[in-house]
Amino acid sequence: MVFPSFVCLIADMNLSLRPAEKNEMAVSESLSRTNMAGYRSSRGLVWDAERFRSSWDEFENLAIVHGSQCCGFIRLLPEGGALAIRDVQVTPEFQRKGIGSWAIAQVKQMAAARGYGAVQLRVYPENPAMALYAKLGFSVERVEGAVVHMRCYI
C-alpha cells in the first residue's frame, strides 16, 4: 500500500524514528505532561507519573529525530487488531512544522508492514490535533466520556 507524502516544513527533512532509550523516559514524560497539562487540568485530572513510568515497558516507545536531535516521541501499543498510537508529542520548537503528520504516516506504514488493518488513537475533542487526524484519514469510531476514539483503516 502506498501512503501519500506529507509535507514537512523543515527544509532538509532529515527525520527518522528510532527506539527511545531508557534514559529518555523522563524527557518523554515531561513533554507529555507539559503538552497535555491544559486538557488534564480542565477535567480535574492529575498527572500520574507512576502510570506513565509503568507503561514505558509495555509500549513501543519511538523517538522522533531531526538530524541528531530528538524532537518528540510516539508511543505505540497493539490493541484489538490495530496498532494504537497511545501518545504522540513534539517539542514546542518543532510543532506545526509537519513532524507529527510525518510520524503518523510512518506509523501507518509500520502498521501495514506488521499486518494490522488499522491505526487507532484517542484525543480530547477540543484538541486541535483532532482536525489534523481527520485530514490524515482518521474517522471517529466512538466517543466515551470526554475522549474521542479515532481509527484509520489501512
Secondary structure, 3 states (H helix, E strand, C coil): CCCCCCCCCCCCCCEEEEECCHHHHHHHHHHHHHHHHHHHHHCCCCCCHHHHHHHHHHCEEEEEEECCEEEEEEEEEEECCEEEEEEEEECHHHCCCCHHHHHHHHHHHHHHHCCCCEEEEEECCCCCHHHHHHHCCCEEEEEECCEEEEEEEC
